[in-house]
Amino acid sequence: KKKNKDKKRKRAEEDEDKLDIVGSWWVTKNFGDISGTVAIEMDQGAYIHALDTGLFTLGAPHKDDDGPSPPEQFTAIKLSDSRIALKSGYGKYLGINSDGLVIGRSDAIGSREQWEPVFQEGKMALMAANSCFISYNEEGDIVAQNKTAGEDEMIKIRSCAEREIKPKDDLIEEDRGNVKLCEINYVKKFQSFQDRKLKVSKEDSKELKKARKEGSFHETLLDRRAKLKADRYCK
């Protein structure tokens, strides 16, 4: 049973790691991801769509690889560590009126034009200035009228910014590759280039492989560089 639980957990983690991408639009997973051109997906393939009246509606669903159309694209502007403003393609900021209807008619960012993305358990909701969460009503209007975030308030903010793909392990850059390459990387980093020549230890790299397994890799590299007297941190 424990094995099955571990398998399930592993599968869930792998699913989480898989990027949810439509065309070149990927789902943001934290506040830091939200900047530049974004789209807000309310339903499977259906995005918030700006109308020239200053109102918003739920757009028609797109096909699998079809990203949001221009009226469904907004510019996200960070206002603080937790709040953003959203600007429509008409150059107006998204806000709310006293009835909780989402409108985009403001030329400036006031208190009603501030939004707070809320992340919890891999899901996301967007809170308006009235402390209600964004959703859509039966007519397809975009509103913020519920104080609690249920399934109807779950959204995805997609970004088309270039993603920085980070390696899964925690190795620093100089530690990647085979041991010989690592040594060259370290020499490049720490060597004083007085004679403009790279001095790399001629000793056998078997010693480095053994040290890496035993957890003394950095100390061994330091010893090898010290022998060369090529290191600005070695005597």
Accessible surface in RSA format (square Angstrom, percent):
REM  Atomic radii and reference values for relative SASA: ProtOr
REM  Chains: A
REM  Algorithm: Lee & Richards
REM  Probe-radius: 1.40
REM  Slices: 20
REM RES _ NUM      All-atoms   Total-Side   Main-Chain    Non-polar    All polar
REM                ABS   REL    ABS   REL    ABS   REL    ABS   REL    ABS   REL
RES LYS A   1   211.59 103.2 171.56 105.3  40.03  95.3 115.27 103.8  96.32 102.6
RES LYS A   2   153.91  75.1 147.15  90.3   6.76  16.1 115.09 103.6  38.82  41.4
RES LYS A   3   165.37  80.7 162.27  99.6   3.10   7.4 106.41  95.8  58.95  62.8
RES ASN A   4    89.82  61.9  88.18  85.2   1.64   3.9  18.14  43.7  71.68  69.3
RES LYS A   5   138.40  67.5 134.54  82.5   3.86   9.2  78.87  71.0  59.53  63.4
RES ASP A   6    57.25  40.1  53.07  52.8   4.19   9.9  27.01  63.6  30.24  30.2
RES LYS A   7   128.31  62.6 123.34  75.7   4.97  11.8  73.02  65.7  55.29  58.9
RES LYS A   8   140.00  68.3 134.76  82.7   5.23  12.5  78.86  71.0  61.14  65.1
RES ARG A   9   140.87  59.1 134.90  68.8   5.98  14.2  53.86  73.6  87.01  52.7
RES LYS A  10   134.16  65.4 132.38  81.2   1.78   4.2  77.05  69.4  57.11  60.8
RES ARG A  11   137.49  57.7 135.77  69.2   1.72   4.1  52.22  71.4  85.27  51.7
RES ALA A  12    54.29  49.9  46.12  71.2   8.17  18.6  51.55  72.6   2.75   7.3
RES GLU A  13    97.82  56.2  96.15  72.7   1.67   4.0  39.09  75.6  58.73  48.0
RES GLU A  14    87.29  50.1  84.82  64.2   2.47   5.9  31.95  61.8  55.33  45.2
RES ASP A  15    80.12  56.1  68.01  67.7  12.11  28.6  27.44  64.6  52.68  52.5
RES GLU A  16   121.65  69.8 108.05  81.7  13.60  32.4  33.54  64.9  88.10  71.9
RES ASP A  17    84.04  58.9  61.80  61.5  22.23  52.6  17.22  40.5  66.82  66.6
RES LYS A  18   141.10  68.8 128.42  78.8  12.68  30.2  90.54  81.5  50.55  53.8
RES LEU A  19    66.78  37.2  40.16  28.7  26.62  66.9  40.24  28.3  26.54  71.4
RES ASP A  20    47.31  33.1  39.04  38.9   8.27  19.6  24.55  57.8  22.76  22.7
RES ILE A  21    84.87  48.3  58.15  43.3  26.72  64.4  58.15  41.9  26.72  72.5
RES VAL A  22    21.88  14.4  21.88  19.8   0.00   0.0  21.88  19.0   0.00   0.0
RES GLY A  23    45.64  56.3   0.00   N/A  45.64  56.3  26.52  72.8  19.12  42.8
RES SER A  24    77.23  65.3  62.48  83.4  14.75  34.0  50.46 107.5  26.77  37.5
RES TRP A  25    21.21   8.5  21.21  10.3   0.00   0.0   7.50   4.0  13.72  22.3
RES TRP A  26    18.45   7.4  18.45   8.9   0.00   0.0  18.39   9.8   0.06   0.1
RES VAL A  27    12.52   8.2  11.66  10.6   0.86   2.1  11.66  10.1   0.86   2.3
RES THR A  28     3.42   2.4   0.00   0.0   3.42   8.2   0.00   0.0   3.42   5.2
RES LYS A  29    94.57  46.1  77.05  47.3  17.52  41.7  53.67  48.3  40.89  43.6
RES ASN A  30    77.95  53.8  77.25  74.6   0.70   1.7  32.10  77.3  45.85  44.3
RES PHE A  31    36.63  18.3  33.64  20.8   2.99   7.8  33.64  20.4   2.99   8.6
RES GLY A  32    54.43  67.1   0.00   N/A  54.43  67.1  31.07  85.3  23.36  52.3
RES ASP A  33    36.27  25.4  27.17  27.0   9.10  21.5   4.72  11.1  31.55  31.5
RES ILE A  34     0.04   0.0   0.00   0.0   0.04   0.1   0.00   0.0   0.04   0.1
RES SER A  35    48.69  41.1  47.91  63.9   0.78   1.8  19.52  41.6  29.17  40.9
RES GLY A  36    35.40  43.7   0.00   N/A  35.40  43.7  31.58  86.7   3.82   8.6
RES THR A  37    54.22  38.6  48.27  48.9   5.96  14.2  16.06  21.6  38.16  57.7
RES VAL A  38     0.00   0.0   0.00   0.0   0.00   0.0   0.00   0.0   0.00   0.0
RES ALA A  39     0.00   0.0   0.00   0.0   0.00   0.0   0.00   0.0   0.00   0.0
RES ILE A  40     0.00   0.0   0.00   0.0   0.00   0.0   0.00   0.0   0.00   0.0
RES GLU A  41     7.63   4.4   5.95   4.5   1.68   4.0   2.27   4.4   5.36   4.4
RES MET A  42    16.25   8.4   0.79   0.5  15.46  36.8   1.74   1.5  14.51  19.2
RES ASP A  43    67.25  47.1  60.35  60.1   6.90  16.3  13.87  32.7  53.38  53.2
RES GLN A  44   149.97  83.9 133.36  97.5  16.61  39.6  62.76 133.6  87.21  66.1
RES GLY A  45    13.66  16.8   0.00   N/A  13.66  16.8  13.59  37.3   0.07   0.2
RES ALA A  46     2.40   2.2   2.40   3.7   0.00   0.0   2.40   3.4   0.00   0.0
RES TYR A  47     0.84   0.4   0.84   0.5   0.00   0.0   0.05   0.0   0.79   1.0
RES ILE A  48     0.00   0.0   0.00   0.0   0.00   0.0   0.00   0.0   0.00   0.0
RES HIS A  49    44.85  24.5  44.85  31.2   0.00   0.0  25.70  26.5  19.15  22.3
RES ALA A  50     2.38   2.2   1.12   1.7   1.26   2.9   1.12   1.6   1.26   3.3
RES LEU A  51    66.66  37.1  63.06  45.1   3.61   9.1  64.97  45.6   1.70   4.6
RES ASP A  52   119.02  83.4  86.12  85.7  32.90  77.8  23.73  55.8  95.29  95.0
RES THR A  53    81.64  58.1  62.71  63.6  18.93  45.1  72.03  96.7   9.61  14.5
RES GLY A  54    10.27  12.7   0.00   N/A  10.27  12.7   9.27  25.4   1.00   2.2
RES LEU A  55    54.00  30.1  53.90  38.6   0.10   0.3  53.90  37.9   0.10   0.3
RES PHE A  56     5.80   2.9   2.66   1.6   3.14   8.2   2.66   1.6   3.14   9.0
RES THR A  57    33.97  24.2  33.97  34.4   0.00   0.0  19.86  26.7  14.10  21.3
RES LEU A  58    42.02  23.4  24.39  17.5  17.63  44.3  24.39  17.1  17.63  47.4
RES GLY A  59     8.53  10.5   0.00   N/A   8.53  10.5   5.69  15.6   2.84   6.4
RES ALA A  60    79.55  73.1  61.75  95.3  17.79  40.5  67.72  95.4  11.82  31.3
RES PRO A  61   102.80  74.9  79.95  72.9  22.85  83.0  79.95  66.0  22.85 142.0
RES HIS A  62    38.88  21.2  19.83  13.8  19.04  48.7  20.43  21.1  18.45  21.5
RES LYS A  63   175.02  85.4 164.38 100.9  10.64  25.3 114.37 102.9  60.65  64.6
RES ASP A  64   128.08  89.7 112.90 112.4  15.17  35.9  37.20  87.6  90.87  90.6
RES ASP A  65   119.54  83.7 103.16 102.7  16.38  38.7  32.92  77.5  86.61  86.4
RES ASP A  66    70.03  49.1  63.97  63.7   6.06  14.3  16.57  39.0  53.46  53.3
RES GLY A  67    15.28  18.8   0.00   N/A  15.28  18.8   5.28  14.5   9.99  22.4
RES PRO A  68     8.36   6.1   0.00   0.0   8.36  30.4   0.00   0.0   8.36  52.0
RES SER A  69    35.78  30.2  30.89  41.2   4.88  11.2  31.12  66.3   4.65   6.5
RES PRO A  70   102.69  74.8  96.22  87.7   6.47  23.5  97.66  80.6   5.03  31.3
RES PRO A  71    43.97  32.0  36.71  33.5   7.26  26.4  43.23  35.7   0.73   4.6
RES GLU A  72     3.74   2.1   3.74   2.8   0.00   0.0   0.00   0.0   3.74   3.1
RES GLN A  73    49.58  27.7  45.24  33.1   4.34  10.3   6.83  14.5  42.75  32.4
RES PHE A  74     2.81   1.4   0.00   0.0   2.81   7.3   2.81   1.7   0.00   0.0
RES THR A  75    59.97  42.7  59.97  60.8   0.00   0.0  30.91  41.5  29.06  43.9
RES ALA A  76     5.84   5.4   0.02   0.0   5.82  13.2   0.02   0.0   5.82  15.4
RES ILE A  77    57.04  32.5  53.92  40.2   3.12   7.5  57.04  41.1   0.00   0.0
RES LYS A  78    86.01  42.0  60.89  37.4  25.12  59.8  51.41  46.3  34.60  36.9
RES LEU A  79    64.68  36.0  28.77  20.6  35.91  90.3  33.98  23.9  30.70  82.6
RES SER A  80    58.12  49.1  38.95  52.0  19.17  44.2  51.74 110.2   6.39   8.9
RES ASP A  81   139.70  97.9 120.14 119.6  19.56  46.3  39.23  92.3 100.47 100.2
RES SER A  82    48.58  41.0  46.33  61.8   2.24   5.2  29.27  62.3  19.30  27.0
RES ARG A  83   106.26  44.6 106.26  54.2   0.00   0.0  12.48  17.1  93.78  56.8
RES ILE A  84     0.00   0.0   0.00   0.0   0.00   0.0   0.00   0.0   0.00   0.0
RES ALA A  85     0.00   0.0   0.00   0.0   0.00   0.0   0.00   0.0   0.00   0.0
RES LEU A  86     0.32   0.2   0.32   0.2   0.00   0.0   0.32   0.2   0.00   0.0
RES LYS A  87    69.15  33.7  68.46  42.0   0.70   1.7  19.49  17.5  49.66  52.9
RES SER A  88     8.25   7.0   1.93   2.6   6.32  14.6   0.86   1.8   7.39  10.4
RES GLY A  89    68.98  85.1   0.00   N/A  68.98  85.1  34.79  95.5  34.19  76.6
RES TYR A  90   118.19  55.2  92.13  52.4  26.06  67.8  76.16  57.2  42.03  51.8
RES GLY A  91    34.03  42.0   0.00   N/A  34.03  42.0  23.56  64.6  10.48  23.5
RES LYS A  92    64.49  31.5  64.49  39.6   0.00   0.0  35.60  32.0  28.89  30.8
RES TYR A  93    27.24  12.7  26.68  15.2   0.57   1.5   4.03   3.0  23.21  28.6
RES LEU A  94     0.15   0.1   0.13   0.1   0.02   0.0   0.13   0.1   0.02   0.0
RES GLY A  95     1.09   1.3   0.00   N/A   1.09   1.3   0.93   2.5   0.17   0.4
RES ILE A  96     6.52   3.7   3.85   2.9   2.67   6.4   3.85   2.8   2.67   7.2
RES ASN A  97    43.57  30.0  37.91  36.6   5.66  13.6  20.02  48.2  23.55  22.8
RES SER A  98   101.68  85.9  64.69  86.3  36.99  85.2  41.63  88.6  60.05  84.1
RES ASP A  99   106.36  74.5  91.17  90.7  15.19  35.9  28.75  67.7  77.61  77.4
RES GLY A 100     3.73   4.6   0.00   N/A   3.73   4.6   2.76   7.6   0.96   2.2
RES LEU A 101    43.97  24.5  43.97  31.5   0.00   0.0  43.97  30.9   0.00   0.0
RES VAL A 102     0.66   0.4   0.00   0.0   0.66   1.6   0.00   0.0   0.66   1.8
RES ILE A 103    35.62  20.3  35.23  26.2   0.39   0.9  35.23  25.4   0.39   1.0
RES GLY A 104     4.29   5.3   0.00   N/A   4.29   5.3   0.00   0.0   4.29   9.6
RES ARG A 105   128.87  54.1 109.44  55.8  19.43  46.3  51.39  70.2  77.49  47.0
RES SER A 106    33.11  28.0  25.32  33.8   7.78  17.9  20.41  43.5  12.70  17.8
RES ASP A 107   108.31  75.9  82.06  81.7  26.25  62.1  35.08  82.6  73.23  73.0
RES ALA A 108    65.89  60.6  60.67  93.6   5.22  11.9  64.62  91.0   1.28   3.4
RES ILE A 109    61.91  35.2  30.78  22.9  31.13  75.0  30.88  22.2  31.04  84.2
RES GLY A 110    32.76  40.4   0.00   N/A  32.76  40.4  31.82  87.3   0.94   2.1
RES SER A 111    89.07  75.3  76.02 101.5  13.05  30.1  48.29 102.8  40.77  57.1
RES ARG A 112   109.76  46.1 108.66  55.4   1.10   2.6  39.72  54.3  70.04  42.4
RES GLU A 113    22.06  12.7  22.06  16.7   0.00   0.0   0.00   0.0  22.06  18.0
RES GLN A 114    46.04  25.7  43.53  31.8   2.51   6.0   1.52   3.2  44.52  33.8
RES TRP A 115     1.66   0.7   0.28   0.1   1.38   3.2   1.66   0.9   0.00   0.0
RES GLU A 116    44.14  25.3  44.07  33.3   0.06   0.2   3.50   6.8  40.63  33.2
RES PRO A 117    11.05   8.1   0.00   0.0  11.05  40.2   0.00   0.0  11.05  68.7
RES VAL A 118    48.99  32.2  44.47  40.3   4.52  10.9  47.39  41.2   1.60   4.3
RES PHE A 119    68.86  34.5  42.14  26.1  26.72  69.5  42.22  25.6  26.64  76.3
RES GLN A 120   126.08  70.5 117.66  86.0   8.43  20.1  39.64  84.4  86.45  65.6
RES GLU A 121   164.61  94.5 121.36  91.8  43.25 103.0  58.28 112.7 106.33  86.8
RES GLY A 122    69.02  85.1   0.00   N/A  69.02  85.1  33.46  91.8  35.56  79.6
RES LYS A 123   106.25  51.8 100.45  61.6   5.81  13.8  76.71  69.0  29.55  31.5
RES MET A 124    10.87   5.6   8.38   5.5   2.49   5.9   9.11   7.7   1.76   2.3
RES ALA A 125     3.19   2.9   2.76   4.3   0.43   1.0   2.76   3.9   0.43   1.1
RES LEU A 126     0.04   0.0   0.04   0.0   0.00   0.0   0.04   0.0   0.00   0.0
RES MET A 127    42.98  22.3  42.24  28.0   0.74   1.8  31.09  26.4  11.90  15.8
RES ALA A 128     4.86   4.5   0.03   0.0   4.83  11.0   0.29   0.4   4.57  12.1
RES ALA A 129    48.98  45.0  11.53  17.8  37.45  85.2  21.77  30.7  27.21  72.1
RES ASN A 130    49.05  33.8  34.00  32.9  15.05  36.2  36.92  88.9  12.13  11.7
RES SER A 131    54.32  45.9  50.93  68.0   3.39   7.8  17.63  37.5  36.69  51.4
RES CYS A 132     8.66   6.6   8.66   9.7   0.00   0.0   0.00   0.0   8.66   9.3
RES PHE A 133    21.44  10.7  21.44  13.3   0.00   0.0  21.44  13.0   0.00   0.0
RES ILE A 134     0.36   0.2   0.36   0.3   0.00   0.0   0.36   0.3   0.00   0.0
RES SER A 135     8.21   6.9   8.21  11.0   0.00   0.0   1.26   2.7   6.95   9.7
RES TYR A 136    77.82  36.3  59.41  33.8  18.41  47.9  35.93  27.0  41.89  51.6
RES ASN A 137    45.97  31.7  34.55  33.4  11.42  27.5  28.13  67.7  17.84  17.2
RES GLU A 138   179.35 103.0 137.57 104.1  41.77  99.5  62.06 120.0 117.28  95.8
RES GLU A 139   134.69  77.3  99.43  75.2  35.26  83.9  58.88 113.9  75.81  61.9
RES GLY A 140    14.10  17.4   0.00   N/A  14.10  17.4  14.07  38.6   0.03   0.1
RES ASP A 141    48.94  34.3  48.94  48.7   0.00   0.0   2.48   5.8  46.46  46.3
RES ILE A 142     0.32   0.2   0.00   0.0   0.32   0.8   0.00   0.0   0.32   0.9
RES VAL A 143     6.01   4.0   6.01   5.4   0.00   0.0   6.01   5.2   0.00   0.0
RES ALA A 144     0.09   0.1   0.00   0.0   0.09   0.2   0.00   0.0   0.09   0.2
RES GLN A 145    97.42  54.5  72.95  53.3  24.47  58.3  28.77  61.2  68.65  52.1
RES ASN A 146    70.85  48.9  68.50  66.2   2.34   5.6   7.63  18.4  63.21  61.1
RES LYS A 147   136.20  66.4 117.68  72.2  18.52  44.1  89.32  80.4  46.89  49.9
RES THR A 148   108.46  77.1 103.82 105.2   4.64  11.1  76.99 103.4  31.47  47.6
RES ALA A 149    40.99  37.7  13.46  20.8  27.53  62.6  13.61  19.2  27.38  72.5
RES GLY A 150    35.92  44.3   0.00   N/A  35.92  44.3  34.96  95.9   0.96   2.2
RES GLU A 151   128.26  73.6 109.82  83.1  18.44  43.9  64.82 125.4  63.44  51.8
RES ASP A 152   111.23  77.9  99.69  99.2  11.54  27.3  25.48  60.0  85.76  85.5
RES GLU A 153     5.96   3.4   5.96   4.5   0.00   0.0   0.00   0.0   5.96   4.9
RES MET A 154    48.52  25.1  40.56  26.8   7.95  18.9  40.54  34.5   7.97  10.6
RES ILE A 155     8.68   4.9   0.24   0.2   8.44  20.3   3.11   2.2   5.56  15.1
RES LYS A 156    69.64  34.0  69.05  42.4   0.59   1.4  50.29  45.3  19.35  20.6
RES ILE A 157     0.00   0.0   0.00   0.0   0.00   0.0   0.00   0.0   0.00   0.0
RES ARG A 158     2.44   1.0   2.44   1.2   0.00   0.0   0.00   0.0   2.44   1.5
RES SER A 159     0.00   0.0   0.00   0.0   0.00   0.0   0.00   0.0   0.00   0.0
RES CYS A 160    50.71  38.4  30.63  34.2  20.08  47.2   5.03  12.7  45.68  49.3
RES ALA A 161    48.68  44.8  34.65  53.5  14.04  31.9  45.58  64.2   3.10   8.2
RES GLU A 162   179.09 102.8 146.64 110.9  32.45  77.3  61.85 119.6 117.24  95.7
RES ARG A 163    81.41  34.2  56.52  28.8  24.89  59.3  17.08  23.3  64.33  39.0
RES GLU A 164   139.52  80.1 115.15  87.1  24.37  58.0  53.40 103.3  86.11  70.3
RES ILE A 165   131.24  74.7 104.71  78.0  26.53  63.9 106.28  76.5  24.96  67.7
RES LYS A 166   150.31  73.3 131.49  80.7  18.82  44.8  74.65  67.2  75.66  80.6
RES PRO A 167    75.86  55.3  53.46  48.7  22.40  81.4  65.29  53.9  10.57  65.7
RES LYS A 168   172.69  84.2 135.69  83.3  37.00  88.1 108.78  97.9  63.91  68.1
RES ASP A 169    74.71  52.3  57.00  56.7  17.71  41.9  39.04  91.9  35.67  35.6
RES ASP A 170   145.26 101.8 113.63 113.1  31.63  74.8  43.76 103.0 101.50 101.2
RES LEU A 171    86.49  48.2  74.12  53.0  12.37  31.1  77.31  54.3   9.17  24.7
RES ILE A 172    90.29  51.4  82.89  61.7   7.41  17.9  88.65  63.8   1.64   4.5
RES GLU A 173   125.87  72.3 117.59  89.0   8.28  19.7  59.47 115.0  66.41  54.2
RES GLU A 174    35.57  20.4  34.55  26.1   1.02   2.4   6.96  13.5  28.61  23.4
RES ASP A 175    15.58  10.9  15.18  15.1   0.41   1.0   2.06   4.8  13.53  13.5
RES ARG A 176    57.06  24.0  54.49  27.8   2.56   6.1  39.65  54.2  17.40  10.5
RES GLY A 177    43.66  53.8   0.00   N/A  43.66  53.8  27.34  75.0  16.31  36.5
RES ASN A 178    96.59  66.6  84.59  81.7  12.00  28.9  38.41  92.4  58.18  56.2
RES VAL A 179     6.78   4.5   5.94   5.4   0.84   2.0   5.94   5.2   0.84   2.3
RES LYS A 180    74.50  36.3  74.50  45.7   0.00   0.0  69.86  62.9   4.64   4.9
RES LEU A 181    87.41  48.7  85.27  61.0   2.13   5.4  86.24  60.6   1.17   3.1
RES CYS A 182     0.00   0.0   0.00   0.0   0.00   0.0   0.00   0.0   0.00   0.0
RES GLU A 183     0.86   0.5   0.86   0.7   0.00   0.0   0.17   0.3   0.69   0.6
RES ILE A 184    49.00  27.9  49.00  36.5   0.00   0.0  49.00  35.3   0.00   0.0
RES ASN A 185    37.74  26.0  33.93  32.8   3.80   9.2   6.06  14.6  31.67  30.6
RES TYR A 186    13.79   6.4  13.79   7.8   0.00   0.0  12.72   9.6   1.06   1.3
RES VAL A 187     1.29   0.8   1.29   1.2   0.00   0.0   1.29   1.1   0.00   0.0
RES LYS A 188   116.06  56.6 104.67  64.2  11.39  27.1  55.60  50.0  60.46  64.4
RES LYS A 189    95.50  46.6  78.79  48.3  16.71  39.8  56.01  50.4  39.49  42.1
RES PHE A 190    37.47  18.7  37.47  23.2   0.00   0.0  37.47  22.7   0.00   0.0
RES GLN A 191     3.03   1.7   2.73   2.0   0.30   0.7   2.33   4.9   0.71   0.5
RES SER A 192    44.64  37.7  33.63  44.9  11.01  25.4  23.04  49.1  21.60  30.3
RES PHE A 193    73.61  36.8  59.19  36.7  14.42  37.5  60.58  36.7  13.03  37.3
RES GLN A 194   167.45  93.6 132.11  96.6  35.33  84.1  52.50 111.8 114.94  87.2
RES ASP A 195    71.15  49.8  51.38  51.1  19.77  46.7  43.67 102.8  27.48  27.4
RES ARG A 196   198.23  83.2 172.84  88.1  25.39  60.4  64.82  88.6 133.41  80.9
RES LYS A 197   146.88  71.7 143.45  88.0   3.43   8.2  89.41  80.5  57.47  61.2
RES LEU A 198    73.37  40.9  44.71  32.0  28.66  72.1  44.71  31.4  28.66  77.1
RES LYS A 199    84.13  41.0  79.17  48.6   4.96  11.8  43.41  39.1  40.72  43.4
RES VAL A 200    30.38  20.0  22.99  20.8   7.39  17.8  22.99  20.0   7.39  20.0
RES SER A 201     6.82   5.8   3.59   4.8   3.23   7.4   1.09   2.3   5.73   8.0
RES LYS A 202   198.45  96.8 163.32 100.2  35.14  83.7 124.17 111.8  74.29  79.1
RES GLU A 203    68.29  39.2  58.93  44.6   9.36  22.3  42.32  81.9  25.97  21.2
RES ASP A 204    87.38  61.2  70.94  70.6  16.44  38.9  42.19  99.3  45.19  45.1
RES SER A 205    27.50  23.2  24.81  33.1   2.69   6.2   0.79   1.7  26.71  37.4
RES LYS A 206   151.17  73.7 146.78  90.1   4.39  10.4  92.00  82.8  59.17  63.0
RES GLU A 207    73.98  42.5  64.42  48.7   9.56  22.8  42.25  81.7  31.72  25.9
RES LEU A 208     0.00   0.0   0.00   0.0   0.00   0.0   0.00   0.0   0.00   0.0
RES LYS A 209   116.21  56.7 113.52  69.7   2.70   6.4  61.43  55.3  54.79  58.4
RES LYS A 210   131.42  64.1 126.64  77.7   4.78  11.4  73.72  66.4  57.70  61.5
RES ALA A 211     5.71   5.3   3.98   6.1   1.73   3.9   5.47   7.7   0.24   0.6
RES ARG A 212    93.80  39.4  79.06  40.3  14.74  35.1  41.22  56.3  52.58  31.9
RES LYS A 213   186.74  91.1 147.82  90.7  38.92  92.7  98.36  88.5  88.39  94.2
RES GLU A 214   116.65  67.0  79.34  60.0  37.31  88.8  43.59  84.3  73.06  59.6
RES GLY A 215    62.45  77.0   0.00   N/A  62.45  77.0  33.59  92.2  28.85  64.6
RES SER A 216    38.62  32.6  38.30  51.1   0.32   0.7  30.39  64.7   8.23  11.5
RES PHE A 217    16.07   8.0  14.76   9.1   1.31   3.4  14.76   8.9   1.31   3.7
RES HIS A 218    85.21  46.6  79.40  55.2   5.81  14.9  51.79  53.4  33.42  38.9
RES GLU A 219   103.59  59.5 101.09  76.5   2.50   6.0  57.71 111.6  45.88  37.5
RES THR A 220    15.94  11.3  14.81  15.0   1.13   2.7   6.38   8.6   9.56  14.5
RES LEU A 221     0.59   0.3   0.59   0.4   0.00   0.0   0.59   0.4   0.00   0.0
RES LEU A 222    79.32  44.2  79.29  56.7   0.03   0.1  79.32  55.7   0.00   0.0
RES ASP A 223    81.99  57.4  79.66  79.3   2.33   5.5  16.48  38.8  65.51  65.3
RES ARG A 224     1.19   0.5   0.47   0.2   0.71   1.7   0.56   0.8   0.63   0.4
RES ARG A 225    12.30   5.2  12.28   6.3   0.02   0.1   4.23   5.8   8.07   4.9
RES ALA A 226    35.67  32.8  30.41  46.9   5.26  12.0  30.65  43.2   5.01  13.3
RES LYS A 227   138.29  67.5 104.70  64.2  33.60  80.0  83.31  75.0  54.98  58.6
RES LEU A 228    54.70  30.5  39.11  28.0  15.59  39.2  42.70  30.0  12.00  32.3
RES LYS A 229   165.73  80.9 139.27  85.4  26.46  63.0  84.82  76.3  80.91  86.2
RES ALA A 230     7.71   7.1   3.07   4.7   4.64  10.5   7.60  10.7   0.11   0.3
RES ASP A 231     8.80   6.2   0.00   0.0   8.80  20.8   0.66   1.5   8.14   8.1
RES ARG A 232   134.29  56.4  98.73  50.3  35.55  84.7  45.31  61.9  88.98  53.9
RES TYR A 233   146.63  68.5 112.12  63.8  34.51  89.8  85.22  64.0  61.41  75.7
RES CYS A 234    25.45  19.3   3.71   4.1  21.74  51.1   6.30  16.0  19.15  20.7
RES LYS A 235   223.86 109.2 178.93 109.8  44.93 107.0 150.06 135.1  73.80  78.6
END  Absolute sums over single chains surface
CHAIN  1 A    14948.3      12229.2       2719.1       7904.9       7043.4
END  Absolute sums over all chains
TOTAL         14948.3      12229.2       2719.1       7904.9       7043.4
